[in-house]
Amino acid sequence: MVTEALIQGCIQRDERAEYALYKALYPMLMGICARYERNTQDAAATLNAGFLKILTGLNARPSGAPFEAWARRIVINTVIDRYRRERPRREHEQLVDDPPTEVAVANDYLKEVEAEELRRVIASLPPMSRNVFNLFAIDGYPHAEIAELLQISEGTSKWHVNHARTLLKRALAERGRETTPTPKHHEQPERVR
């Protein structure tokens, strides 16, 4: 739990307080970073950069704002800054990937997908679509704010959310087919009496 005394210890550069704050925030902040980054190493690097910004910005945080919400916002902005810096490289990587095939998916299957599987599928989205989807669907940002943060239009933000949803449905449907046994044509369904 983050207390005002812990925050004051961090402002005074007490290493034990800084470590305690890191441990307290790690699950929440790593979860955010893992949603946006493709692998654990990138997520950890982003988390560390964000945590450094949190520590150096403690004196400048808005008064009255909940600390966790402020820290969360700092880390999301760190993710976006990192994305902007690496955008050209990531777009090149995306061009190398094969486009997914068209597949229909049942809504019932989407409801049953485990959280870890969903995280893996979200991580496989193209970087811009993944970031816009995370900001909109998971972090609750409006399209206008996403457009401003990522320097795109609101229409482009909406397109990326829809594109991400389409790709997620395709990927989940494909994974569902891999785990669902296919019935043999000669088998008859059991009759209910």
C-alpha positions as CSV (number, residue, x, y, z in Angstrom):
1,M,0.0,0.0,0.0
2,V,1.3,3.5,-0.9
3,T,1.2,5.9,2.0
4,E,2.0,9.5,2.2
5,A,5.0,8.6,4.5
6,L,6.3,6.3,1.8
7,I,6.0,9.0,-0.8
8,Q,7.8,11.5,1.5
9,G,10.6,8.9,2.0
10,C,11.0,8.7,-1.8
11,I,11.1,12.5,-2.1
12,Q,14.0,12.4,0.4
13,R,15.7,9.8,-1.7
14,D,15.5,7.0,0.8
15,E,16.4,3.8,-1.1
16,R,14.3,1.6,1.1
17,A,11.3,3.8,0.5
18,E,11.9,3.8,-3.2
19,Y,12.2,0.0,-3.3
20,A,9.0,-0.4,-1.2
21,L,7.2,1.9,-3.6
22,Y,8.5,-0.1,-6.6
23,K,7.3,-3.3,-5.0
24,A,3.9,-1.8,-4.2
25,L,3.3,-0.5,-7.7
26,Y,5.0,-3.3,-9.7
27,P,2.0,-5.5,-10.3
28,M,-0.2,-2.7,-11.6
29,L,2.4,-0.9,-13.6
30,M,3.9,-4.1,-15.1
31,G,0.4,-5.1,-16.1
32,I,0.1,-1.9,-18.1
33,C,3.5,-2.3,-19.7
34,A,2.9,-5.9,-20.6
35,R,-0.3,-4.9,-22.4
36,Y,1.5,-2.5,-24.7
37,E,4.8,-4.2,-25.3
38,R,5.4,-7.4,-27.3
39,N,7.8,-9.1,-24.8
40,T,8.7,-9.1,-21.1
41,Q,12.1,-7.4,-21.6
42,D,10.5,-4.4,-23.4
43,A,7.8,-4.3,-20.7
44,A,10.4,-4.3,-17.9
45,A,12.5,-1.6,-19.7
46,T,9.4,0.6,-20.1
47,L,8.4,0.0,-16.5
48,N,11.8,1.0,-15.2
49,A,11.8,4.2,-17.4
50,G,8.3,5.0,-16.1
51,F,9.2,4.4,-12.5
52,L,12.2,6.7,-12.8
53,K,9.8,9.4,-14.1
54,I,7.5,8.7,-11.1
55,L,10.4,9.1,-8.7
56,T,11.7,12.3,-10.3
57,G,8.3,13.8,-10.6
58,L,7.0,13.2,-7.1
59,N,7.3,16.9,-6.1
60,A,5.4,18.0,-9.3
61,R,2.4,15.6,-9.0
62,P,-1.0,17.3,-8.7
63,S,-2.2,17.7,-5.2
64,G,-5.4,15.8,-4.4
65,A,-5.0,13.4,-7.3
66,P,-4.9,9.7,-6.3
67,F,-1.3,8.6,-6.3
68,E,-1.9,5.3,-8.2
69,A,-3.9,7.1,-10.9
70,W,-1.1,9.6,-11.3
71,A,1.5,6.8,-11.5
72,R,-0.6,4.9,-14.0
73,R,-0.8,7.9,-16.2
74,I,3.0,8.5,-16.0
75,V,3.6,4.9,-17.1
76,I,1.1,5.0,-20.0
77,N,2.7,8.3,-21.2
78,T,6.1,6.5,-21.0
79,V,4.8,3.7,-23.1
80,I,3.5,6.2,-25.7
81,D,6.8,8.1,-25.7
82,R,8.7,4.9,-26.3
83,Y,6.4,3.9,-29.1
84,R,6.9,7.3,-30.8
85,R,10.7,6.9,-30.6
86,E,10.6,3.3,-32.0
87,R,7.8,3.8,-34.5
88,P,9.9,3.6,-37.7
89,R,11.6,0.4,-36.6
90,R,8.3,-1.2,-35.5
91,E,6.5,-0.3,-38.7
92,H,9.3,-1.9,-40.7
93,E,8.9,-5.1,-38.6
94,Q,5.1,-5.0,-39.2
95,L,5.7,-5.0,-43.0
96,V,7.6,-8.3,-42.7
97,D,4.7,-10.0,-41.0
98,D,2.2,-12.0,-43.0
99,P,-1.4,-10.6,-42.9
100,P,-3.9,-12.8,-41.0
101,T,-6.6,-14.7,-42.9
102,E,-10.3,-14.0,-42.7
103,V,-12.0,-16.1,-40.1
104,A,-15.4,-15.9,-38.4
105,V,-15.7,-16.2,-34.6
106,A,-18.5,-17.1,-32.2
107,N,-19.2,-14.6,-29.4
108,D,-19.5,-17.5,-26.9
109,Y,-15.9,-18.5,-27.5
110,L,-14.7,-14.9,-26.8
111,K,-16.3,-15.0,-23.4
112,E,-14.5,-18.2,-22.5
113,V,-10.9,-17.1,-23.5
114,E,-8.5,-17.0,-20.6
115,A,-7.0,-13.7,-19.7
116,E,-3.4,-14.8,-20.4
117,E,-4.4,-16.0,-23.9
118,L,-6.1,-12.7,-24.6
119,R,-2.9,-10.9,-23.5
120,R,-0.8,-12.9,-25.9
121,V,-3.2,-12.3,-28.7
122,I,-3.3,-8.5,-28.0
123,A,0.5,-8.5,-27.9
124,S,0.5,-10.0,-31.4
125,L,-1.4,-7.0,-32.8
126,P,0.4,-4.5,-35.0
127,P,2.0,-1.9,-32.6
128,M,-0.2,1.1,-33.5
129,S,-3.4,-0.9,-33.4
130,R,-2.4,-2.6,-30.1
131,N,-1.6,0.8,-28.5
132,V,-4.8,2.4,-29.6
133,F,-6.9,-0.6,-28.6
134,N,-5.2,-0.7,-25.1
135,L,-5.8,3.0,-24.6
136,F,-9.4,2.9,-25.7
137,A,-10.7,-0.6,-24.6
138,I,-8.7,-1.2,-21.5
139,D,-7.5,2.1,-20.2
140,G,-10.7,4.0,-21.1
141,Y,-9.2,6.9,-23.0
142,P,-11.6,8.7,-25.4
143,H,-10.7,8.8,-29.1
144,A,-10.0,12.6,-28.9
145,E,-7.3,12.1,-26.2
146,I,-5.8,9.1,-28.0
147,A,-5.6,11.1,-31.2
148,E,-3.8,13.9,-29.4
149,L,-1.4,11.5,-27.5
150,L,-0.4,9.5,-30.7
151,Q,-0.6,12.5,-33.1
152,I,-3.3,10.9,-35.3
153,S,-6.9,11.9,-36.2
154,E,-9.9,10.7,-34.2
155,G,-11.0,8.7,-37.3
156,T,-7.7,6.9,-37.4
157,S,-8.0,6.1,-33.7
158,K,-11.5,4.6,-34.3
159,W,-10.2,2.7,-37.3
160,H,-7.3,1.2,-35.2
161,V,-9.8,0.0,-32.5
162,N,-12.0,-1.7,-35.1
163,H,-9.0,-3.1,-36.9
164,A,-7.7,-4.5,-33.6
165,R,-11.0,-6.0,-32.8
166,T,-11.2,-7.7,-36.2
167,L,-7.6,-9.1,-35.8
168,L,-8.4,-10.3,-32.3
169,K,-11.5,-12.1,-33.4
170,R,-9.6,-13.8,-36.2
171,A,-6.7,-14.8,-34.0
172,L,-9.0,-16.1,-31.2
173,A,-11.1,-18.0,-33.7
174,E,-8.0,-19.6,-35.2
175,R,-6.7,-20.6,-31.7
176,G,-10.2,-21.9,-30.9
177,R,-10.1,-24.2,-33.9
178,E,-6.7,-25.5,-32.8
179,T,-8.1,-26.6,-29.4
180,T,-11.6,-27.7,-30.4
181,P,-11.9,-31.3,-31.7
182,T,-13.5,-31.6,-35.1
183,P,-16.4,-34.1,-35.1
184,K,-16.1,-37.0,-37.6
185,H,-18.7,-37.1,-40.3
186,H,-19.9,-40.6,-39.6
187,E,-20.6,-39.9,-35.9
188,Q,-24.3,-39.4,-35.1
189,P,-25.3,-37.0,-32.3
190,E,-26.8,-38.7,-29.3
191,R,-30.6,-38.5,-29.2
192,V,-32.3,-37.2,-26.1
193,R,-35.2,-39.3,-24.9
